[in-house]
């Protein structure tokens, strides 16, 4: 696929005179799952045509049942090889995560919780025929359910209501694992249930993953395009382009993490010294999230 996409870029330049900007992301690839990205529908359509033509020379054929179009704040009609418009959707699933045209994350969180709940129901059937204590069950739950639930959530920022929703699902599952009835009946708080298996809040686990990825971006080369969206060369906050709309600003992933790290360190030099060292950063965020959980 890497060779095919490189040849498609060359064909796009030679046949149509279109040179893709090397400073912008034009495609995302994972195996044969390819996502084309662009700001001009005509360019994306020509790029797709080049991929189709060259793919045939490699023995590859496009599966048009899986080809979908997602438009964000624009209208674009992109046609397939037969001249028919590709179906436009309000959201698409790429690499197991839902991407919405309006950038809303509520539907993705609901989908993730639904999938995790289905996994947990399967585990309950298995546990009926297994003699495991609560801590061992939590380890299985952590590996099978939490890993599925938190997948991809580290790159988005959830509001307070969404974090409560995560913590509520986590507490319900742990009550089932420990055999603790609901709080209105047992008078046992969620904090006591978490303490029984030594588990932190799910929102704290998510914050740990978010800060971990935040550090991973900071340690990438300054030429990395994803890093440049978040950091300047000296690990300061990247300046935002354009003017902000009226009204209350939306919560942004990078801004919120910079706000949290601003409370973690007294000065910028200490922040850089920690975040550029993987082990030191991991230890620091582990201390923070576990303290937040308690």
N, C-alpha and C positions, 0 to 999 in steps of 0.2 A: 504493500500500500504506500509506503514511503517513496518508492521508486515511481509508482504510478502517479502520485500527486506531484512529484517534481517534474515528471514529463508533462503533466496536464498544465502546470504553470508555464512551461516553455511553449507548449502549443497555444495557450491563451495569448501569450505575447506575440508569437509569430503569425498566427492566423487572424487575430482580432485586434492586435496592437494594444492590448491591455496588460499593463504591468502592475501586479499586485504589490502593495506596499509592504516591505519587509518589516516595518515597525508596527504593523497591525496583525492581529490574529485572523487568518482567513479560513482556517479549518482546524478541527479537533479530531484526533484519530485515536481509536483504541481497537486493535485488531481490524476487523472489517466494519466496525461501527464508526461512521464518518459523519461529522457535522460541519457543514459549510456555513461560514459567518461572513456577512457583508452589509454594507450600508447602501448599496446600489443593486436593485433587483436585476437590472440588465447584466451587470458583471457576474452576479451569482449564476444567472441562467446560462451565460456563455461558459463559465467555469464548469458547471455541471455537464454541459454538452461535451466539453473536452474530456472530462473524466469518463463519460459513457463511451466515447469513440476509442480512447486508449484502453479502457477496460476490456473491450472486445478483443483487442490484440493480445491481452493476457489471459483470455478465456474466462473473463468475469462478466457477469450479466446483472443488471440492476433489478432488484426486487421492488417493483413499483408499489406493491401493497404496503411496504414499510416506509416508503418515502413520504415525509410530511413537511409542511411549511409552517414556520412560526414567525409571525411579524410582530415587532415591538414598536408601538407608536408610529406606525406607517402602514401604507397599503402597497402591496406588491403582488403582481401576478407572474408566477414563474411556471413555464410550461415544460412538459416532459418531451421525450423524443418524438412522440406522436402528435405534439402540438396541443395537448390537453393541459389545462391548468392543474397544478399539483394542489391537493386539498390543503386548506389552511385550517389550523387548529389553534385553540386558545392556550393549550399546553401540550408539551411532548415529554416523553420519558427518554432520557439519555443516560446510559450507564447506570440504570437502576434508580435515578433520581428524576423527579418531575420538575420541568422548567416551564414557568408560566410567562405569558406575554406581558402581563402587567406587573411582574416581579413579586406578586403576592406569595407568601410562604404558608398561608393557613391550610390550603388544600394539600400541600406536600406533607405538612406535619400530620394532618388527619390520615393521610394514606400510610405514612410510616407507622403511626400508632395502630392502625387497623391490621397491617401486616404483622406487627409485633404481637398483637393480641391473638392472632390466629396461631402464631408459633407457640405462645404460652398455653393455649388450649390443648395443643398437641402434647406439650410437655406434661400437662396435668394427667392426661390419659396414660402416659408412660410411667409417671410416678406412682400411680395406683398399684403397679406391679413391681415396684422397687423399694427397698428399705434404705432410704438415704436420710440423713439428718438435715436440719434446716440450712446449715452452712454449706454442705455439699450440694444441696439443691440450688442454693444461690449461685454457686460457681457455674453450674450448668445453665441456669437462667442468664447469668452474665455473659456466657459465651454464645448462647443460642438466640436470646431475645434482645438483650441490650445492644449487642453488636449490630443486629438488624435495625433496631430502632434508631440508633445514633448515626447510622450510615449517611454521610453527606451533610448532616446537620451542622458540622463544624464550620462550614463556609457561609452560613447565614446567621443573622442575629434575630433571636426570638424576643418578643415583648414579654412583659411581666405575666400577662394572662396565659400565654403559650407555655412559659416555663412552669407555671402552676399546674397546667394540664399535664406536662411531662412528669412532674413530681407526684401528681395524683395517681397517674397510671402506675408509676413505680411503687407507690405505697400500697395500692390495691394488690399488685402481684406479690409483694413481700408479705402481706397479710395472709394470702393463700399459702405461700411457702411455709410460713411459721405457724399456720393454723390459728391466727388471731382474728376474732370476729371484728366487724366494723366498729369504729370508735364510739358511735352513739349507743352501742350495746355493751361493748367490753370496757369502755372508758380508758382504753390504751391509745396513746397518741401515736402519730406517725413517726415522731422522733424516737420513741421507745421501740417501735417495730424495726426501724433502721438499725438501732443499736444492737438488737438481738443477733443480727447476722454481720454486724460490722460494716454496713453499707452506707455510703454517703448519699446525699440527694442526687437525683438524676441531673438536675440543672447544674450542680457542681461538677459532675463528670463531664457534662457537655462543655462547660467553661474551660475545663482542663484541656479538652481536645481542641477547643478554639484557640487557646493561648499556645498550645503546642504547634498548631499549624501557623499561627502568627510568627512564632520563632523560626519555623522552617522557611517561611518566606523571607525573613530578615537575613538569613544565612545564605540565601541564593545569590548568584552573581548579580551585579548591578545592571547587567544587560537583560536580565529576565523580565519579560513583559508583564507577567503577573505581579512580580515584586514591585515594579514601577508604578502599579496602580495604588499601592499601599505606602511604600517607603520612598524617600529620597535616598541619595547615595550614602548619607551619613546616618541612615536609619531614623530620620525625622519623618514626620507625617507628610505624605505627598500632597501638594497643592491641588485643589479641585478646580476643574475647568468650568467656566460658565457662571451664571448667577443663580442664586437660590430662589425658588418660588416663594410666594407669600404663604403665610400660615406656619403652623408648627412643623419644624423639620422632622423628617422621618429618621428613625434610628438606623444608623449605618454600621456595618460590621467593623470596619477599620476604626471609625471614630470611637465606638464604644470600647474597643480593646485598647486604644491609646488612652482613653480616660481611665480604665482600670490599671494599666501599667503606670500611669502617672501617679497613682496612689501607692504603687508598689515600691517606687524608687524615689529618692530624694532629689536626684539630678540626672541629667541626660547621660553623663559619663558612666554612671553606675548601671544605667539601663543598657547601654551598648556593651559594656563589659560582661554583663550577664547573658544577654540574648544572643550574642555571637558565640557563646560556648554552650553546646548542646546539653551536656550533663548538668551544668549549673542552672540553665534555664528550666530544665525538666524538674530539678529539685525545688526550685523557687516556686513554680506554678503548682507543684504538688502540695507544698506547704500552704499556699494561698487557698486552693480549692478545698482542702480538707479543713482548714480553719473556717472557711465560709460555710461548709456543710454542717459544722457543729455550732 
